[in-house]
Amino acid sequence: MAALGSRISCPGPHVCNQRCSTGLSLLPSRTRPNRRWQRARAPQITRAQDDSSPSDAEVVPLTTFPASRASAPGSRWEGLTAVVAGATGGTGRALVSRLLAEGVPTTALVRNPADAASRLPRMQSNLRVVKGDVYQLATLPPAVEGSNVMIIATGTRPALDPLGPFSVDYQGTLNLVAVAKQKGIKHIVLVSSIGVDDLFFPLNLFFGVLFFKKRAEEELQRSGITYTIVRPGGLQDTLREGQTRPGGIVMRGPDAFGLPPRATPGGILRSQVADVCVEALVEPAARDKVVEVIANSETPLLPMSQLFQGVVI
């Protein structure tokens, strides 16, 4: 085992919610951060990867919803108001776009409003951008206020700080769940990752990122809030070379994909992950369920209701 701080390269397709950086350090021998080491590194603690600027722990609404904040009458999403954590990441942007397309009033929780202005849809009356930091609990209530569903698509850039998986994937999710309970959120969709059930999955070399995602899943499942946990395979921004159309979504239950004897994990478009998450908000069969999703060019396109109903936990 290489020493802590030695440089390694990413072992394969990254399945977190941002692109993987190379040159990461190996996982410390203890999963719980050393307190003296954490205090020494405090100025560098990783925040949610919406942006890289430090947070001042202040929440500032940049835009406000019109007086009638509700989805279009007759829509399957009628009555829903959503907050998206990790809204300026690749998957988060796809989620915001899909929610707005369905007429769902959406709050984008971001750390850097200037960065959000260049990444999120502009001039949308149903979009509210709020500044906050998932690692700073006190900044979150104003962002969640007025919403009744939440989608968590946060992730870390482990190269910036080895505490990232703990502070964002674990503690940040716990903070969001705590505020969701306080504010009466009725359904949380959490974007996690294939491989969280396997301690030896290669991505755990990167400071135990999947280990902490799994711990966050468990906290959500114990919260008493209706949940859907979506574990995608390798995330793609666009079709791969040679692809002419997206493959059909393959949806299975937990621990279906990964290292042998599990099925080989594949990739999936971020837009398809967004489709799964947004549909999960209105599909009864998605409630209190963990699903793993990839896309396959040989798989036919199936209704989302059929996909969720096919997963029996």
N, C-alpha and C positions, 0 to 999 in steps of 0.2 A: 504494500500500500504506500503510495507516495505521501510525503509529508504535507501537512496543512500548508496551504499557500503555494504548492507547486502547480505548474500550469498544465492543463490538459485540454483536449479538444472535445467538442460536442460529439457524442457517440452516434448520433443519428437524427432523424427528423424531430424537431422540437414540438412538443404537444402542449406547451403552456400557451397563454393568451397573447404573447408577444414573440417576436423572432428571437432565437437563442443567440447569445453572444459567446464567442469562443474565449479561451483563456480563463476558464473558471477554476476555482480552487476546490480541493476535495472536501467532502463532508467531515466536520469535526467528529471526534470519537464519541462525544455525548450529544444527544439530540436536544437537550435543554441547554440554552446558551449560558456560558459562564458569566456570572454577574459582574465580576471585576472587569472582564474583557468587554462586556457589553457597555459598562459605564465609560470605559476608555474610548470606545468607538462611537459613543452616543451621537456626536455631530454628523456621523455618516450613515445613520440608520436608514435603511431603504424604505421608501414610501411606496404607495401604490404606483404602478408604472404608467399612469396617465401621462406623466411628464417627469422631468429631472430636477426641477427647481425646488428649493426648500419650502415647506409650508409654514405659514404664520399662524396656523390653527384658527383662522377666521373663515367663516362661511359667508359668502356674499352672493345673494341672488342677482344674476346679471339680467335676467328677463323674467317677466311674470306672465302667468297664464291669464287668459280672459276670464271674466266672471263665471261663465259656464264652462267648467273644466270637466268634460266627459267625452267618451268615445261617441262616434256617430250612432244615432238611433238605428236599431236593426242590425248592427254589426255583432258578430260573435264576441267581440271584445267590449261590447257596450258596458259602461259602468266601471271599466278598469282605468286606473291611473298608475303609471309605472315609474319606478326609479331604477336607473341603471348605474351600478358601480363599475368603474373601469371603462367608462364610456368613450374615452379617446383611444383605447387600444384597438387593434385590428378587429377582434370579435365584438368589442363594445360598440364600435361604429356601425357594424353590420346589424347589431341588435337595435340601436337607436333608429336606423333607417327603416327596419322592418316594422317596428312599433309605430312609427309615424305613418308608414304606408297603410297601416290598419286603422289609423285615426285615433290611436291611443295617446292621450296627453302624457308626455314623458319628461322626467327630470334626469338630466345628465350630471352625475356627481363627478367632478374633476378637480385636480389639484392646481392646474394652471389654466385659467380662463383664456389667456392669450393663445395658448396652444389649442384649446378647444375651438376657438373661433375659426381657426384654419382647417380643422379636421371634421367638425360636425356640420350637418345641414344648416344653411343660413335662412333667415327670414321665415321661420316656421312658427306659427302662432301656438302650436301645441308643444313646442320644445322650450324647456326651462333649463338653464345652465347654472349650477350651484357649485361654489368652491368649497371643498372639504377634503379631508384626509382620513382614509379608513383606519390608520394607525392612531389617530387622534379622536377618541370617542366623543369629546365635547363638540366637535365640528359637524357631527353627523345628523342630529335631530332636525335642524332646519331643512336639510336636503330631503329627508324622508317624509317630512310633514306634508299631508295631503295626498300621499300615495297609498294604494292598497295592495300593490304587488311589487316585488323586487326581483331584479335579475343581477346576480353577482358574476362579473366577468373580469375580476382583477387578476393580476399575476405579477411576477417579479422578474427583474433582470439580475440574476444571482451574481454576475460579474461585478456589480456595483458594491455589494455587501453580502457577506455570508449569512447575515441575519435576515435577509429578504424573505426566504420561504417561511420563517417563523413569524416575522412581523406583519407580512401582508397576507400570505396564503392561509395562515392560521389565525393570528391575533386580529388581523384586519377583518376577517370573516366573522370571528366571534363578536367583534364590535358591531358589525352590521346586523347580525342576528339579534343582539341585545337591544339595539335601537328599534329594529323591526317589531319585536315583542312589545316594546314600550308604546309604539305608534300604531299598533293594531294592524300590521301588515298581514294579509290573509294567505299569501302564497309566495314562496321564495324559490326561484330557479337558480341553482348554483352550477356554473360551468367549472368542471373539475378536469380530470384527465384519465384516459386509459392507463392502466399500470399501477394505480394507487393501492391495489390489493397485494402487490408483489414487491416486497422489500428489496429484492435483487434486480428490479427493473433498472436499466442503465441510467435513466434520468435521476434516480436517487443519489447518484454520485455528486450531483450538483446541490450540495448542502441539504439533502433530504427533502427536495421540493415536493415529491409525491407523498412522502411520509406525512408532511404537514398538511397537504391537501386532504389526505384521508382523515386526519384528526379533525379538520374543519368540517368535513362531511358528517362525521359522527356527532359533533356538537349541534349541527343543524337538525339532524334526525332526532336528537333528544330535546329539541326546543319546544315541541308541541305545535309548531307552525307547519301548515301543509307545505310540502316541499316536492321538488323534482330535481334530481341531481343528474346532470348530463355530462358524460365522460367522452369527449371526442378523441379520435385518433390524431395523427399528424395534421396540423392545421395548415391549410393552403389559402393564399390570397386569390390565386387565379388557377385556371386549369393547367395541368401539367403538360409538358411538351408532348404532342401527339394526340392529346385529348380534344375531341370536338364538342363534347357536351358533358355536363356533370353526370357522374354515376348515380345510380339509385342508392338511397340511404339504407344501410343495413343496421338494424337496431337489435341489440341483445341485452340481457341482464348483466348484473355486475360480475366482474372477473371472467368475462368471456374471451377477451383479447389480451394478448401479452406474450410472455415467454412460454415455450412449450411446457405442458401439453395444451395450452390455450391456443385459440385461433390466432393467426398472424395479424397484428394490427395494420391497418392501412391509413390512408389520408382522407380528409374531408374538407370541403370548402368552408370558410368561415361563414359565408352566407347561408350554407345549409345548416350549420350549427345554430345560427340565429333563427332559422325557420323552426327547428326543433324546439328551441327555448320559448319562442313566442307562441307556438301552437300548444305547448305544454300548459300555458296559462288558462286555456279554455277546453282542454281535453280531459274529461273525467278520468280516463284510464291512465293519465300521467301522474295523478296525485300520489304522493308518498311512494315514489318509485325511483330507482337508480337505473339509468340506461347507459349503455355504451354504444357509440355511433361511429361508423365509418361509411365511406361511399365506395361502390363497386360498379365498374362500367358494365358488368354483365347482369346487374340486378335491376329489375324493372322498377319504375317509379310507382310507389304505393301511397295511398292516402295516409296522412300522419295518424289519424285515428286507428287505422289498421296496424300501423307499426307499434304504437303504444299498447294496444290490446294484445299484441303478440308476445309481449314481455310479461311473463308470469313470475312474480317474486315469491 
